[in-house]
């Protein structure tokens, strides 16, 4: 079995075992996909996860590349936006956005950033 590697891992999302999400490919593949079959050949099993949104949060924690499926992307964007808001210098960014783009609230700044992730 392989050690967990966020950049080369698979997940079964919402119990749909006919396909798996590939962190390497940033999208779903069928369980018959040769790359997945090779990956699982040593007995390594994909991780079960309850939703695409949760999976997006998992990929964001590691700064993995942007996912393709909309549901996974939404979770990725939410988690990345939260990480930005938790940074110590976020207040400085809010002040900059307020002066340059006339965005008046911290939430407005986060909304502006989120659509660009």
N, C-alpha and C positions, 0 to 999 in steps of 0.2 A: 504494500500500500504506500501511496505517496504522502509526503507531508503537505499540509494545506499551503497552496500558493495562489493568492488572489488573482494573479495574472494568467494562470493556467488552471482554472477550476470550472466545475459544472454544477448547476443547481437544477433540481426538479421544483418547478414553481406550481403552487396550489395543487399538488398531487398529480399533475399531468405527466405521467411517466412515458408518454410517447415522444416527448422532446425534452431537451435540456437546454438551459441557458449557458453559453460559453463565454467566460470572461476574456478569453483570447480573441474570439470572434466578435464579441460585443453584441451577440444576437443568439437566437435559438437555432439549434440544429436537431435533426431527428436522431433518435438513439441508434439508428443504423449508420450514421455518419462515420466514415472510416477513422477520422481523427479521434472522435469520441470513443469508438470501439477500442482503438489502440490505447487510449488513456486509461480506460477502465479494465484493460486486460489483466492487470496485476491484482485485481480485486478492489481497487479504489472505487468507492461509491460516491455519487454526487450528493450534495447536501440538499436536504428538503427545506423549503422556505415557504412561508404562508402567503406571500403576495409579491407581485412585481414591484410594488412600491417599497417593500422591505428589501428586496434585492437591490434596488437602486441605492438605498441607504448603505448597504454593505459595500457596493462598489465605490461609493463616494468616500467612505472612510479611508480607503487605500489610495485615493487619487487615481483610480483606474481610469482608462479612457472612457469617454462619453458613450453610454449605451444607445442602441438603436431603437428597441421597442418602446413605444410611447409610455406605457405603464412603468417600465423600469426607469426610463428617462425622468419621469416626474419625481420618482423617489430619489434619484440621483440629484436632481436640481434642488429639491427640498433640503436634503442633507447637506449639500454644498453651501447653500444659502445660510443654513444654520451655523455651519462652521465659520463662515465669513463673519456673521454677526457676533460670534463668540471671540473674535480676535481682539486683542487689547487695543489695537489702533483703529478699530472700526469707527469710533467716534470722530477721528480725524477725517476718515473717508466721508462720513456723513456731512461734515462741515464743508469739505471740498465739493461734494455733489450739490449741496445747498447753494454755494456761491457760483459754481460754473453752470450747472444745469437747472437751477431753481427748483430742485426737488426738496420739498419742505420737511419731510418726516423721515426718520430712520426706516420705517416700513416701506416708504416710497423708494428709498435707495435700494433696499433689499429686493423689491419687486423689479426695479430697473436692472439690477445685476442678474437676478434669476433668469430672466428671459434671454440673457446673453451667455448662459452657461451651456 
